[in-house]
């Protein structure tokens, strides 16, 4: 997973997650599709996508999704940004099979925790994903 988080016009955070720092998969138990990535500084992007209710994505296309950016997953007091609410953004799966997926995503995420101005502070989260995935 590769993601760029634009914090301000002059500040960006990059997440280039591979191996155990990147997780992608689908759940047979109605959990949808997930794509997660964490960088070496513990910044993370968590994505959940549902197709027709609680079903996993099983075909290429563009979907709405839930996206969360965490400045530092190791710090329970670090701000959390999400795209819940008005601007959900979109994720596009250009290819998906029973063992691999790839595509791109973009969303505006607003702060919804302490440590920032709630609902006002925001970041732009964009990126790509490609690789083998888990089926849980």
C-alpha positions as CSV (number, residue, x, y, z in Angstrom):
1,X,0.0,0.0,0.0
2,X,1.3,3.5,-0.9
3,X,-0.5,6.5,0.7
4,X,0.2,10.2,0.8
5,X,-1.4,12.3,3.5
6,X,-1.5,16.0,2.9
7,X,-1.6,17.8,6.2
8,X,-1.1,21.3,4.8
9,X,0.2,22.7,1.5
10,X,3.8,22.2,2.7
11,X,3.5,19.1,4.9
12,X,2.9,15.5,3.7
13,X,3.2,12.1,5.3
14,X,4.0,9.1,3.2
15,X,3.1,5.5,4.0
16,X,4.8,2.9,1.8
17,X,3.7,-0.3,3.6
18,X,4.9,-3.8,2.5
19,X,5.1,-7.2,4.2
20,X,3.7,-7.3,7.7
21,X,3.1,-3.5,7.6
22,X,0.5,-3.9,4.9
23,X,-2.7,-6.0,5.2
24,X,-5.4,-6.5,2.6
25,X,-8.2,-9.0,2.7
26,X,-11.8,-10.0,2.6
27,X,-14.0,-11.6,5.2
28,X,-16.4,-14.5,4.5
29,X,-18.3,-13.5,7.6
30,X,-19.8,-10.2,6.3
31,X,-16.8,-8.0,7.2
32,X,-16.3,-6.5,3.8
33,X,-12.9,-5.7,2.3
34,X,-10.0,-4.1,4.2
35,X,-6.8,-2.4,3.2
36,X,-4.4,-1.3,6.0
37,X,-0.9,0.2,5.9
38,X,1.5,1.5,8.6
39,X,4.8,3.3,8.1
40,X,8.0,3.0,10.2
41,X,6.9,6.1,12.3
42,X,3.6,4.3,13.1
43,X,1.4,6.5,10.9
44,X,-1.4,4.4,9.5
45,X,-4.3,4.3,7.0
46,X,-7.1,1.9,7.6
47,X,-9.7,1.3,4.9
48,X,-13.0,-0.7,5.0
49,X,-15.1,-1.2,1.9
50,X,-18.6,-2.8,1.7
51,X,-20.3,-3.9,-1.5
52,X,-24.2,-4.1,-1.2
53,X,-24.5,-4.0,2.5
54,X,-21.9,-6.0,4.5
55,X,-20.5,-8.0,1.6
56,X,-16.9,-8.0,0.4
57,X,-15.9,-6.4,-2.9
58,X,-15.7,-9.0,-5.6
59,X,-15.5,-7.1,-8.9
60,X,-13.7,-4.1,-10.2
61,X,-15.4,-0.8,-9.8
62,X,-15.7,2.4,-7.7
63,X,-17.1,2.3,-4.2
64,X,-17.6,4.5,-1.2
65,X,-15.5,3.5,1.8
66,X,-14.6,4.2,5.3
67,X,-11.1,5.6,5.7
68,X,-9.2,6.4,8.9
69,X,-5.8,8.1,9.2
70,X,-3.9,7.8,12.5
71,X,-0.8,10.0,13.1
72,X,0.7,7.4,15.5
73,X,-1.0,4.1,16.2
74,X,1.4,3.5,19.1
75,X,0.1,6.6,20.9
76,X,-3.4,6.3,22.3
77,X,-3.7,10.1,22.5
78,X,-2.7,10.9,18.9
79,X,-5.4,12.5,16.8
80,X,-7.5,10.3,14.5
81,X,-8.9,11.5,11.2
82,X,-11.8,9.8,9.4
83,X,-14.0,10.4,6.3
84,X,-17.3,9.7,8.1
85,X,-19.9,12.2,7.3
86,X,-20.3,14.5,4.3
87,X,-17.2,13.7,2.1
88,X,-16.8,9.9,1.9
89,X,-14.4,9.9,-1.0
90,X,-14.0,6.9,-3.2
91,X,-11.9,3.8,-3.8
92,X,-11.6,2.1,-7.2
93,X,-10.6,-1.5,-7.6
94,X,-9.0,-1.9,-11.0
95,X,-8.5,-5.6,-10.5
96,X,-9.7,-8.1,-7.9
97,X,-9.6,-11.9,-7.7
98,X,-9.7,-14.5,-5.0
99,X,-6.1,-13.9,-4.2
100,X,-5.1,-10.4,-5.3
101,X,-6.4,-6.8,-5.6
102,X,-5.2,-3.5,-6.8
103,X,-6.5,0.1,-7.2
104,X,-6.5,3.6,-5.8
105,X,-8.3,5.8,-3.3
106,X,-8.9,9.4,-2.2
107,X,-10.7,11.0,0.7
108,X,-10.8,14.1,2.9
109,X,-10.6,13.0,6.5
110,X,-11.6,15.3,9.4
111,X,-10.3,15.1,12.9
112,X,-12.7,13.3,15.3
113,X,-10.6,13.0,18.4
114,X,-8.8,15.1,21.0
115,X,-5.6,16.8,20.0
116,X,-7.0,18.9,17.2
117,X,-10.0,21.1,16.3
118,X,-12.8,18.5,16.0
119,X,-14.5,18.4,12.6
120,X,-12.4,21.3,11.4
121,X,-8.8,20.0,11.1
122,X,-8.6,17.8,8.0
123,X,-6.1,15.9,5.9
124,X,-6.3,14.6,2.3
125,X,-5.6,10.9,2.0
126,X,-4.7,9.5,-1.4
127,X,-3.0,6.4,-2.5
128,X,-2.7,3.1,-4.3
129,X,-2.7,-0.6,-3.3
130,X,-1.6,-3.8,-5.1
131,X,-0.9,-7.2,-3.9
132,X,-2.0,-10.6,-2.5
133,X,-4.7,-10.5,0.1
134,X,-6.1,-12.6,2.9
135,X,-9.5,-14.3,2.9
136,X,-10.7,-14.6,6.5
